[in-house]
Amino acid sequence: MTPFGARVRELRKLKGVKLKQMAEDLGVSSAYLSALEHGHRGQPAPGMVMQICGYFDLIWDDAEALKKLVTLSRPRATIDTAGLNPKATELANMLSETIHELDDDTIDWIINEIRGRIGAKNLGNKLDAKGGPRY
């Protein structure tokens, strides 16, 4: 599941709407919406994101946050390490080979470690008070 898909599912459950009903209301198939939630489809088009924002009555910061999650929700991320330190290539390859073996606690630790190290250097104004991305 992608961050975008998880948020859409969360919003749908908060609204008390079944996947089939939401798909019908948006004019898409329930298979497409399910694949979108589970990360089996690529990033949705901007128009679909706007439809979803409208469906949940998201405005301003909430709509921007959902749009930002789209950019963080590529189910097949590519890391270009050309021209970087060889250790960067090693890290990228190690992560791609082992990510399926990592538990949630380890993934959380890696994310927080990277946010902490990069945040201290140049993401300080891009993170919210909890260390998450500011949308």
LINGICOR-V851650 format. One record per residue. N is the residue number from 0. RES is the residue in one small letter. SS is DSSP state (@ for helix, = for strand, . for the rest). PSI is psi in whole degrees, -180 to 180 (none if undefined). OMEGA is omega as a letter, one per 30 degrees, with the letter a starting at -180 (* if undefined). Layout:
BEGIN
N/RES/SS/PSI/OMEGA, N/RES/SS/PSI/OMEGA
END
This chain:
BEGIN
0/m/./142/l, 1/t/./163/l, 2/p/@/-40/l, 3/f/@/-48/a, 4/g/@/-41/l, 5/a/@/-40/a, 6/r/@/-41/l, 7/v/@/-44/l, 8/r/@/-43/l, 9/e/@/-46/l, 10/l/@/-40/a, 11/r/@/-42/l, 12/k/@/-38/l, 13/l/@/-36/l, 14/k/@/-12/l, 15/g/./35/a, 16/v/./133/l, 17/k/./152/a, 18/l/@/-45/a, 19/k/@/-41/a, 20/q/@/-43/l, 21/m/@/-43/l, 22/a/@/-45/l, 23/e/@/-45/a, 24/d/@/-33/a, 25/l/@/-10/l, 26/g/./30/l, 27/v/./167/l, 28/s/./152/l, 29/s/@/-28/l, 30/a/@/-42/l, 31/y/@/-47/a, 32/l/@/-40/l, 33/s/@/-44/l, 34/a/@/-36/l, 35/l/@/-45/l, 36/e/@/-38/a, 37/h/@/-2/l, 38/g/./18/l, 39/h/./-4/l, 40/r/./156/l, 41/g/./-172/a, 42/q/./138/l, 43/p/./154/l, 44/a/./153/l, 45/p/@/-36/l, 46/g/@/-39/l, 47/m/@/-40/l, 48/v/@/-42/l, 49/m/@/-39/l, 50/q/@/-43/a, 51/i/@/-41/l, 52/c/@/-45/l, 53/g/@/-39/a, 54/y/@/-39/a, 55/f/./9/a, 56/d/./40/l, 57/l/./132/l, 58/i/./164/l, 59/w/@/-119/a, 60/d/@/-39/a, 61/d/@/-41/l, 62/a/@/-42/l, 63/e/@/-38/l, 64/a/@/-42/l, 65/l/@/-41/l, 66/k/@/-40/l, 67/k/@/-37/l, 68/l/@/-29/l, 69/v/@/-43/a, 70/t/@/-21/l, 71/l/./10/a, 72/s/./38/l, 73/r/./114/a, 74/p/./-19/l, 75/r/./81/a, 76/a/./145/l, 77/t/./134/a, 78/i/./118/l, 79/d/./110/a, 80/t/./11/l, 81/a/./130/l, 82/g/./-2/l, 83/l/./171/l, 84/n/./141/l, 85/p/@/-28/l, 86/k/@/-31/l, 87/a/@/-41/l, 88/t/@/-42/l, 89/e/@/-46/l, 90/l/@/-47/a, 91/a/@/-44/a, 92/n/@/-39/l, 93/m/@/-44/l, 94/l/@/-44/a, 95/s/@/-31/a, 96/e/@/-26/a, 97/t/@/-3/a, 98/i/@/-31/l, 99/h/@/-17/a, 100/e/@/-11/a, 101/l/./136/l, 102/d/./170/a, 103/d/@/-39/l, 104/d/@/-41/l, 105/t/@/-43/l, 106/i/@/-44/l, 107/d/@/-42/l, 108/w/@/-45/a, 109/i/@/-47/l, 110/i/@/-48/a, 111/n/@/-37/l, 112/e/@/-46/l, 113/i/@/-46/l, 114/r/@/-43/a, 115/g/@/-44/a, 116/r/@/-44/l, 117/i/@/-40/a, 118/g/@/-38/l, 119/a/@/-28/a, 120/k/@/-54/a, 121/n/@/7/l, 122/l/@/3/a, 123/g/@/-42/a, 124/n/@/1/l, 125/k/@/-1/a, 126/l/=/147/l, 127/d/./-178/a, 128/a/./-25/a, 129/k/./1/l, 130/g/./1/l, 131/g/./166/l, 132/p/=/137/l, 133/r/./125/a, 134/y/./none/*
END
